[in-house]
Amino acid sequence: MLELAGYLASNKALLIGSAFLFGLLVGSFLNVVILRLPAWLEWRWTSDCREMLELEPLDAAEKPPGIVVQSSRCPKCGHKLAAWENIPLLSFLLLRGRCRGCKTPISWQYPLVELLTGVAFAVVVWQFGATWQSLAVLVFTGMAIGMSGIDMRTTLLPDGMTLPLLWLGLLVSLVPLFVSPADAIIGAAVGYLSLWSVYWGFKLLTGKEGMGYGDFKLLAAIGAWCGVNAILPVVLISSLIGAIVGGAWLAIRGRDRATPIPFGPFLAAAGWVQLVFAPDLLGAYMGAVGLQ
């Protein structure tokens, strides 16, 4: 095993290719998380509320499938997927984008998440090589993609993902791999409070909620990983991308501006870019504002 690890570390092309294939597998798992976690959380919340109100408990038979134990099935006909039908990307091509049981078209979410994760993993390993930094950023990448997918589908950023990412960023700073502990703590605090302030300012002025608390926690997590100096660039980049992509999406779908657009994916994307390419981006930003 050590010999294999050493060989991969010395052969960067093979290392990047292995990271891409591993990313495809992780992306397949992330698809399960994106689809099942919100339903499971909703069931648990409803169950807890009914227990507090002393109502009849929910039928255990109606409990949504877990993330790890239950095998994958077609959401339309219930067809249980064979092992080869879970092969990332390849199974989608072999099945021609349709369920083998009922021939219902398979959502493009599945291959896109797999491909995105594979490419992102390859980029991380290309940037950091076979290092502890690379391993940490791969964890960040997987969680960021999973949260983004859930937010896009449900406008929900689960505490079960944002908070562990925050705590992991603070723990990583103890090594430190990216920023010092003080920078991580201040970054987390500034990240949370900055969007919290925007939220309450917007609500007091308009009486409406412009974003959710999950966005505060996600930016706090990004601050813990990237440090306080990354907060402003991340907010600016995510806001710019969100305005362009969100505006285009509303125009294509024929929706009005009152339609809610999840901000989490744009924050996660900007945070990932900042974490992976931090030295170049931060240097360019500090130079642009005359601080370097």
Contacts in CASP RR format, 6 or more apart in sequence:
PFRMAT RR
TARGET T0000
AUTHOR 0000-0000-0000
METHOD contacts of the structure
MODEL  1
MLELAGYLASNKALLIGSAFLFGLLVGSFLNVVILRLPAWLEWRWTSDCR
EMLELEPLDAAEKPPGIVVQSSRCPKCGHKLAAWENIPLLSFLLLRGRCR
GCKTPISWQYPLVELLTGVAFAVVVWQFGATWQSLAVLVFTGMAIGMSGI
DMRTTLLPDGMTLPLLWLGLLVSLVPLFVSPADAIIGAAVGYLSLWSVYW
GFKLLTGKEGMGYGDFKLLAAIGAWCGVNAILPVVLISSLIGAIVGGAWL
AIRGRDRATPIPFGPFLAAAGWVQLVFAPDLLGAYMGAVGLQ
5 130 0 8 1.000
6 130 0 8 1.000
7 14 0 8 1.000
8 14 0 8 1.000
8 15 0 8 1.000
8 18 0 8 1.000
8 130 0 8 1.000
9 15 0 8 1.000
9 129 0 8 1.000
9 130 0 8 1.000
12 126 0 8 1.000
12 129 0 8 1.000
15 125 0 8 1.000
15 129 0 8 1.000
15 130 0 8 1.000
16 122 0 8 1.000
16 125 0 8 1.000
16 126 0 8 1.000
17 122 0 8 1.000
19 118 0 8 1.000
19 121 0 8 1.000
19 122 0 8 1.000
19 124 0 8 1.000
19 125 0 8 1.000
19 138 0 8 1.000
20 118 0 8 1.000
20 119 0 8 1.000
20 121 0 8 1.000
20 122 0 8 1.000
21 118 0 8 1.000
22 118 0 8 1.000
22 121 0 8 1.000
23 114 0 8 1.000
23 117 0 8 1.000
23 118 0 8 1.000
23 120 0 8 1.000
23 121 0 8 1.000
23 122 0 8 1.000
24 88 0 8 1.000
24 89 0 8 1.000
24 114 0 8 1.000
24 115 0 8 1.000
24 117 0 8 1.000
24 118 0 8 1.000
25 88 0 8 1.000
26 117 0 8 1.000
26 118 0 8 1.000
26 121 0 8 1.000
26 142 0 8 1.000
27 88 0 8 1.000
27 113 0 8 1.000
27 114 0 8 1.000
27 116 0 8 1.000
27 117 0 8 1.000
27 118 0 8 1.000
27 142 0 8 1.000
27 145 0 8 1.000
28 86 0 8 1.000
28 88 0 8 1.000
28 110 0 8 1.000
28 114 0 8 1.000
30 113 0 8 1.000
30 117 0 8 1.000
30 142 0 8 1.000
30 145 0 8 1.000
30 146 0 8 1.000
31 109 0 8 1.000
31 110 0 8 1.000
31 113 0 8 1.000
31 114 0 8 1.000
32 67 0 8 1.000
32 72 0 8 1.000
33 67 0 8 1.000
33 146 0 8 1.000
33 150 0 8 1.000
34 109 0 8 1.000
34 113 0 8 1.000
34 146 0 8 1.000
34 149 0 8 1.000
34 150 0 8 1.000
34 153 0 8 1.000
35 75 0 8 1.000
35 153 0 8 1.000
36 64 0 8 1.000
36 65 0 8 1.000
36 66 0 8 1.000
36 67 0 8 1.000
37 67 0 8 1.000
37 150 0 8 1.000
37 158 0 8 1.000
38 150 0 8 1.000
38 153 0 8 1.000
38 154 0 8 1.000
38 156 0 8 1.000
38 158 0 8 1.000
39 64 0 8 1.000
40 63 0 8 1.000
40 64 0 8 1.000
40 65 0 8 1.000
40 66 0 8 1.000
40 67 0 8 1.000
41 156 0 8 1.000
41 158 0 8 1.000
43 58 0 8 1.000
43 62 0 8 1.000
43 63 0 8 1.000
43 64 0 8 1.000
46 58 0 8 1.000
47 57 0 8 1.000
47 58 0 8 1.000
50 56 0 8 1.000
50 57 0 8 1.000
50 58 0 8 1.000
51 57 0 8 1.000
65 73 0 8 1.000
71 80 0 8 1.000
71 81 0 8 1.000
72 80 0 8 1.000
72 81 0 8 1.000
72 85 0 8 1.000
72 86 0 8 1.000
73 79 0 8 1.000
73 80 0 8 1.000
73 81 0 8 1.000
74 81 0 8 1.000
74 99 0 8 1.000
74 101 0 8 1.000
74 102 0 8 1.000
74 104 0 8 1.000
76 99 0 8 1.000
76 102 0 8 1.000
76 104 0 8 1.000
77 99 0 8 1.000
77 101 0 8 1.000
77 102 0 8 1.000
77 104 0 8 1.000
79 99 0 8 1.000
79 100 0 8 1.000
79 101 0 8 1.000
79 102 0 8 1.000
82 100 0 8 1.000
84 91 0 8 1.000
84 94 0 8 1.000
85 91 0 8 1.000
85 95 0 8 1.000
85 100 0 8 1.000
88 111 0 8 1.000
88 114 0 8 1.000
89 111 0 8 1.000
89 114 0 8 1.000
89 115 0 8 1.000
92 106 0 8 1.000
92 110 0 8 1.000
92 111 0 8 1.000
95 106 0 8 1.000
97 105 0 8 1.000
97 106 0 8 1.000
98 104 0 8 1.000
98 105 0 8 1.000
98 106 0 8 1.000
99 105 0 8 1.000
99 106 0 8 1.000
109 149 0 8 1.000
113 145 0 8 1.000
113 146 0 8 1.000
113 149 0 8 1.000
116 145 0 8 1.000
117 141 0 8 1.000
117 142 0 8 1.000
117 145 0 8 1.000
120 141 0 8 1.000
120 142 0 8 1.000
120 145 0 8 1.000
120 272 0 8 1.000
121 138 0 8 1.000
121 141 0 8 1.000
123 276 0 8 1.000
124 134 0 8 1.000
124 137 0 8 1.000
124 138 0 8 1.000
124 141 0 8 1.000
124 276 0 8 1.000
125 134 0 8 1.000
125 138 0 8 1.000
127 134 0 8 1.000
127 276 0 8 1.000
127 277 0 8 1.000
128 134 0 8 1.000
128 137 0 8 1.000
128 276 0 8 1.000
132 175 0 8 1.000
132 177 0 8 1.000
133 177 0 8 1.000
133 178 0 8 1.000
136 172 0 8 1.000
136 177 0 8 1.000
136 178 0 8 1.000
137 275 0 8 1.000
137 276 0 8 1.000
139 168 0 8 1.000
140 165 0 8 1.000
140 168 0 8 1.000
140 225 0 8 1.000
140 272 0 8 1.000
140 275 0 8 1.000
141 272 0 8 1.000
143 161 0 8 1.000
143 164 0 8 1.000
143 165 0 8 1.000
144 165 0 8 1.000
144 268 0 8 1.000
144 269 0 8 1.000
144 271 0 8 1.000
144 272 0 8 1.000
145 268 0 8 1.000
146 161 0 8 1.000
147 157 0 8 1.000
147 158 0 8 1.000
147 161 0 8 1.000
147 162 0 8 1.000
147 165 0 8 1.000
147 218 0 8 1.000
147 264 0 8 1.000
147 268 0 8 1.000
148 264 0 8 1.000
148 265 0 8 1.000
148 268 0 8 1.000
148 269 0 8 1.000
149 265 0 8 1.000
150 156 0 8 1.000
150 157 0 8 1.000
150 158 0 8 1.000
150 161 0 8 1.000
151 157 0 8 1.000
151 262 0 8 1.000
151 263 0 8 1.000
151 264 0 8 1.000
151 265 0 8 1.000
152 262 0 8 1.000
152 265 0 8 1.000
155 260 0 8 1.000
155 262 0 8 1.000
157 212 0 8 1.000
157 214 0 8 1.000
157 215 0 8 1.000
157 217 0 8 1.000
157 218 0 8 1.000
157 264 0 8 1.000
159 214 0 8 1.000
159 217 0 8 1.000
162 214 0 8 1.000
162 217 0 8 1.000
162 218 0 8 1.000
162 220 0 8 1.000
162 221 0 8 1.000
163 217 0 8 1.000
163 221 0 8 1.000
165 218 0 8 1.000
165 221 0 8 1.000
165 225 0 8 1.000
166 188 0 8 1.000
166 217 0 8 1.000
166 220 0 8 1.000
166 221 0 8 1.000
166 224 0 8 1.000
169 184 0 8 1.000
169 221 0 8 1.000
169 224 0 8 1.000
169 225 0 8 1.000
170 181 0 8 1.000
170 184 0 8 1.000
170 185 0 8 1.000
170 188 0 8 1.000
170 224 0 8 1.000
172 178 0 8 1.000
172 184 0 8 1.000
172 225 0 8 1.000
173 179 0 8 1.000
173 180 0 8 1.000
173 181 0 8 1.000
173 183 0 8 1.000
173 184 0 8 1.000
173 185 0 8 1.000
173 224 0 8 1.000
174 181 0 8 1.000
176 184 0 8 1.000
178 225 0 8 1.000
178 226 0 8 1.000
178 227 0 8 1.000
178 275 0 8 1.000
178 278 0 8 1.000
179 225 0 8 1.000
179 226 0 8 1.000
179 227 0 8 1.000
183 227 0 8 1.000
183 228 0 8 1.000
183 229 0 8 1.000
184 223 0 8 1.000
184 224 0 8 1.000
184 225 0 8 1.000
184 227 0 8 1.000
185 224 0 8 1.000
186 227 0 8 1.000
186 228 0 8 1.000
187 220 0 8 1.000
187 223 0 8 1.000
187 224 0 8 1.000
187 226 0 8 1.000
187 227 0 8 1.000
187 228 0 8 1.000
187 230 0 8 1.000
187 231 0 8 1.000
188 220 0 8 1.000
188 221 0 8 1.000
188 223 0 8 1.000
188 224 0 8 1.000
189 220 0 8 1.000
190 223 0 8 1.000
190 228 0 8 1.000
190 231 0 8 1.000
191 216 0 8 1.000
191 219 0 8 1.000
191 220 0 8 1.000
191 222 0 8 1.000
191 223 0 8 1.000
191 231 0 8 1.000
192 216 0 8 1.000
192 217 0 8 1.000
192 219 0 8 1.000
192 220 0 8 1.000
194 219 0 8 1.000
194 231 0 8 1.000
194 235 0 8 1.000
195 211 0 8 1.000
195 215 0 8 1.000
195 216 0 8 1.000
195 219 0 8 1.000
195 235 0 8 1.000
196 216 0 8 1.000
198 211 0 8 1.000
199 209 0 8 1.000
199 210 0 8 1.000
199 211 0 8 1.000
199 212 0 8 1.000
199 213 0 8 1.000
199 216 0 8 1.000
202 208 0 8 1.000
202 209 0 8 1.000
202 210 0 8 1.000
203 209 0 8 1.000
203 210 0 8 1.000
211 263 0 8 1.000
214 264 0 8 1.000
215 263 0 8 1.000
215 264 0 8 1.000
215 267 0 8 1.000
218 264 0 8 1.000
218 267 0 8 1.000
218 268 0 8 1.000
219 231 0 8 1.000
219 234 0 8 1.000
219 235 0 8 1.000
219 267 0 8 1.000
222 230 0 8 1.000
222 231 0 8 1.000
222 234 0 8 1.000
222 267 0 8 1.000
222 268 0 8 1.000
222 270 0 8 1.000
222 271 0 8 1.000
222 274 0 8 1.000
222 275 0 8 1.000
223 230 0 8 1.000
223 231 0 8 1.000
223 234 0 8 1.000
225 271 0 8 1.000
225 275 0 8 1.000
226 234 0 8 1.000
226 271 0 8 1.000
226 274 0 8 1.000
226 275 0 8 1.000
226 278 0 8 1.000
229 282 0 8 1.000
229 286 0 8 1.000
230 271 0 8 1.000
230 274 0 8 1.000
230 278 0 8 1.000
230 282 0 8 1.000
232 285 0 8 1.000
233 270 0 8 1.000
233 274 0 8 1.000
233 281 0 8 1.000
233 282 0 8 1.000
233 285 0 8 1.000
234 267 0 8 1.000
234 270 0 8 1.000
234 271 0 8 1.000
234 274 0 8 1.000
235 270 0 8 1.000
237 270 0 8 1.000
237 271 0 8 1.000
237 273 0 8 1.000
237 274 0 8 1.000
238 263 0 8 1.000
238 264 0 8 1.000
238 266 0 8 1.000
238 267 0 8 1.000
238 269 0 8 1.000
238 270 0 8 1.000
238 271 0 8 1.000
239 266 0 8 1.000
241 266 0 8 1.000
241 269 0 8 1.000
241 270 0 8 1.000
242 261 0 8 1.000
242 263 0 8 1.000
242 266 0 8 1.000
245 266 0 8 1.000
246 261 0 8 1.000
247 261 0 8 1.000
249 255 0 8 1.000
249 261 0 8 1.000
250 256 0 8 1.000
250 257 0 8 1.000
250 259 0 8 1.000
250 261 0 8 1.000
253 259 0 8 1.000
273 281 0 8 1.000
274 281 0 8 1.000
274 282 0 8 1.000
283 292 0 8 1.000
286 292 0 8 1.000
END
